[in-house]
């Protein structure tokens, strides 16, 4: 018993088609002068919008500078007012703390003025630690870091 012969796979009659290997040129959407005109137009519009933005930013800077100049005296007055209120709270706390000590007057050392050559109506500014004497240490430490940065 002989097996039938297998047929070999052959190319089609007439051969295979040619393989396209030549360069295919890209499709042109715009000509050179159109691309240059588009670039110039987009750049012109962009520069115009940039100029408008610069003008607006300049106006805003002037307005913010004016607002800061206007509000600065008010902020200074509020800071000074809070400073004096804290000095009053410190004196009240000292009076409450030392109320049971015999002969103690607030702002003096057992009735003796600390500053003898300064008039009574002159404000003697306390040191940083004296100012924060009745607060938690962490609040004073936090504020001292801020003070060192200024």
Secondary structure, DSSP 4 states (H G I P E B T S, - for coil): --PPPPPPP-PPTT-PPPP--SPPPPPP-S-HHHHHHHHHHHHHHHHHHHHHHHHHHHHHHHHHHHHHHHHHHHHHHHHHHHHHHHHHHHHHHHHHHTTTSTT--TTEETTEES-SSS-TTS--PPPHHHHTTTS-HHHHHHHHHHHHH-
